[in-house]
């Protein structure tokens, strides 16, 4: 195999966004409150402290009533009204596939209704048809931090078993409606993120449960059961549908060669993998059961749950942004069980740049599960500046090139990689920091952290670079700069 012909002919060169970070239109066409609508931007916080925190019921209601603070995801980049032009820019770049989410709170505004919101479905009809008309294959995420806020306030989010049926109902509506346009589906975005994004992800107000840790593991169990039921439904509906699962790659290297640090880091990484072990193999692994037993975590797993979990995912996917290191002292932490690698450069938010790590995890994931792999998010957040009407983001090009070369090497190692979705083809509101100026896109959107700006779209230098990469089917990656 030559370096120039590594990427398969049907390789999915893609880009990804999420509804809550792009659509805006937060009160249009009957959309309900979602967990993302109360993500507040805190301009006085240090960059590395900007994140989505746990919430209690009082804080949720306070944020819902707050008319003074900045909530960037409510308006985002107004993709809801600009999607046709934005999709055309992506198609002109050459994207073969485009990943987005269908907002649960838009289709089922409360979450517990029996019938969907017809205005929301009509908009998603237009969106998905437009993606296809632009020559791109849609990939749809069904839960990407867009849980109806009512489910958090009235059901304690995913900790309530009834939410399984609510989510499966939502998914069934989407699968039935778009089965002939959308082949690839991801039920839950980054399902293992229960430390960093747990309220956004699981919707559990911390004051409504006696043991938040216990509630989180029970909640994510419910998510996994729902995911398996969605896979079962999809297969019966249309065997051509591919339902995957998605991890947030939270890979840590041992901080030292001390065997105790190596073991602690292995155990730490295992507890990031177990979600995929359940969804790709159909049952809980022994190491996870011991972890729960040692910590008096009792997960209710019914016979029906066990039967549902036998419907395993078709592919595994993951987001990849950085790696960390761990050791015997911090590896067992429930909140922050890793630290920065002093050997790696970082962006201003403290995210390490490690393209070699991407090759490492691709090999590890393939070796562990032997299921086709997709990188469904990879990119770098940076401050971009306009100079004479242009954005020269050579730093982003360097990042993406290094990571795509790592993918190329992993394919040569024998890993079956179906596709690569950069995050993101266009600037959107940052998930963790709720900033616009933490920019990932190849298309600049003229909006600042406060929502000021024209909203104009400007193609960055990286846009034209990625266009060449796709057009050459990756061969330009091996050319000298």
Protein Blocks (a to p, Z undefined) as FASTA:
>chain_A
ZZklmpcfklccdddddfklmnmomlgghiacdfklmmccdfkbcfklgccddddfklmm
mmmmpckbccfklnmnolmmmmmmmmmmmmmnopabdcddddfklmmmnopambdcfklm
mmmmmmmmmmmmnopacdddfbgoiacfklmmmnopmmlmklmmmmmmmmmmmmmmmmmm
mmbdcfbgckllmmlmmmmmnopafklpfblmlmmmmmmmmmmmmmmmmmmmmmmmommb
ccdddddddbdcdfblcfklmmmmmmmmmmmmmmmmmmmnopacfklmmmmmmnopacdd
dfklmmmmmmccfbdcdddfbdcdddfklmmpcklgcdcdfkbccdfkopacdfklmmmm
mmmmmmmnopacddfbdcdddddddeehiacdfklmmmmmmmmmmmmmmmmnopacfbdc
dddfbdcddfklopaklcfbfbdcdddfkopajhiacddfklmmmmmmmmnnommmmpcZ
Z
